[in-house]
Amino acid sequence: MNAVKYWRCPAMKKSTRGRSGFSLIELLMALFIFATCLLFIFGIFPTVVQSLNQGRNTFLATQFAQKHMELMKNKAWAELESYANGTPVVPARVENPLLTVVDGTKSFMNYVQTATVSEASRDATGTVTAVVIRVQVSYPARSHSTTPAFRSVFIETIVAKPPGV
């Protein structure tokens, strides 16, 4: 039996000899995948930067609150007892030259620190035996609304009257 031969056009000959590289379809698909990855990375970048800034601000606010709390806890009992009406307390010493005190509120750039002392308990004679010290540090948060938004860090502790005072 004779095999029937089909005629082929020379331009459609499948020869890989001497050809190298990628086809146009392969290049377009690679470019599409690359562009999609870039869009994803650049789309998530602002969210990552905002989260890092928020974490840094919360960390700094917590540090300021802890420092302010230590200043308050180191005050004499008579001074703490005199503050027990809940009015804001200005610390006795301000260590940072960038810190300004206005109306009992300390402002460090965008951070606002306030400490209040209120009575926690009294004994039978009406003497204050414990006070609650509450330190609040507020800072502006990024908001898409027209009203300013603030975040706050609160630290609260109870200080008992030392024996013999």
C-alpha positions in Angstrom: 0.0 0.0 0.0 1.1 3.3 -0.9 0.8 6.0 1.7 -0.9 9.2 0.6 1.2 12.2 1.1 -0.3 15.5 1.8 1.0 18.7 0.5 2.2 21.3 3.1 2.8 25.0 2.6 6.5 25.8 3.3 5.6 28.8 5.5 3.7 26.5 7.9 6.6 24.1 8.4 7.2 23.3 12.0 10.9 23.7 12.4 12.4 24.8 15.7 15.9 25.0 14.2 17.3 28.6 14.5 14.3 29.9 16.5 14.6 31.1 20.1 12.6 33.4 22.4 9.0 33.7 23.4 5.8 34.0 21.4 3.7 37.1 21.5 1.0 35.3 23.5 3.6 34.2 26.1 5.0 37.7 26.5 1.5 39.2 26.9 0.5 36.7 29.5 3.8 37.3 31.5 3.2 41.1 31.2 -0.4 40.7 32.5 0.7 38.6 35.5 3.5 41.1 36.3 1.1 44.1 36.1 -1.5 42.3 38.3 1.2 41.7 40.9 2.4 45.3 40.8 -1.2 46.6 41.2 -1.7 44.3 44.2 1.6 45.4 45.8 1.1 49.1 45.2 -2.6 48.8 46.3 -1.7 47.4 49.6 1.2 49.7 50.3 -0.8 52.7 51.7 -2.6 50.4 54.1 0.7 49.0 55.4 2.1 52.5 55.8 -1.0 53.6 57.7 -0.8 50.6 60.0 2.8 51.3 60.7 2.1 54.9 61.6 -0.8 53.9 63.8 1.3 51.4 65.6 4.1 53.9 66.1 1.6 56.5 67.5 0.1 54.0 69.9 3.5 52.9 71.1 4.6 56.6 71.7 1.3 57.4 73.4 1.7 54.4 75.7 5.2 55.4 76.6 4.1 59.0 77.4 1.2 57.6 79.5 3.6 55.3 81.5 6.0 58.2 82.1 3.2 60.4 83.2 1.8 57.7 85.5 5.2 57.2 87.1 5.4 61.0 87.8 2.0 60.8 89.4 2.7 57.7 91.5 5.9 59.3 92.9 4.0 62.3 94.3 3.6 62.7 98.1 0.4 61.2 99.6 -0.8 64.7 100.8 -0.5 66.0 97.2 -2.4 63.1 95.7 -5.1 63.4 98.4 -5.5 67.1 97.5 -6.0 66.3 93.9 -8.7 63.7 94.6 -11.5 65.9 93.3 -11.0 64.8 89.7 -9.4 68.0 88.2 -6.6 67.6 85.7 -3.1 67.5 87.3 0.0 69.1 85.9 3.1 67.1 86.7 5.7 68.8 89.0 8.5 68.5 86.5 8.5 68.5 82.7 11.6 66.8 81.3 11.0 67.4 77.6 11.7 70.9 76.3 9.2 70.3 73.4 6.4 69.8 76.0 4.1 72.6 76.6 1.6 72.9 79.5 -1.7 74.7 78.8 -4.6 74.7 81.3 -3.5 71.6 83.1 -3.0 69.6 79.9 0.4 68.7 78.5 0.8 68.7 74.7 3.8 67.0 73.0 3.4 67.9 69.4 0.1 66.1 68.6 -0.1 64.1 71.8 -2.3 65.5 74.6 -1.7 64.0 78.1 -4.1 64.4 81.0 -4.0 62.9 84.5 -6.9 62.9 86.9 -7.0 61.7 90.5 -10.2 60.6 92.2 -10.9 59.0 95.5 -11.3 55.3 95.6 -12.2 54.7 99.2 -12.6 56.4 102.6 -12.4 54.9 106.1 -14.9 55.2 108.9 -13.5 58.7 109.9 -14.0 60.0 106.3 -10.3 60.1 105.5 -9.3 59.1 101.9 -7.5 55.8 102.1 -7.0 55.1 98.4 -7.0 57.2 95.2 -7.4 56.2 91.5 -4.9 57.8 89.1 -6.0 57.8 85.5 -3.7 59.0 82.7 -5.0 59.6 79.3 -3.0 60.3 76.2 -4.9 61.3 73.1 -3.5 61.8 69.6 -5.1 62.5 66.2 -6.0 59.6 64.1 -6.3 59.6 60.3 -9.9 59.9 59.4 -11.7 60.3 56.1 -14.5 62.3 57.6 -14.7 66.0 58.1 -14.7 65.8 61.9 -11.3 65.1 63.5 -10.9 61.7 65.1 -8.8 61.0 68.1 -7.4 57.8 69.5 -6.6 57.5 73.2 -4.5 55.4 75.5 -5.7 55.1 79.1 -3.7 53.8 82.1 -5.3 53.6 85.5 -4.0 52.5 88.9 -5.1 52.6 92.5 -2.6 54.0 95.1 -3.3 53.2 98.7 -2.4 55.5 101.6 1.0 54.6 103.0 0.9 53.3 106.6 1.9 55.9 109.1 0.8 58.9 107.1 
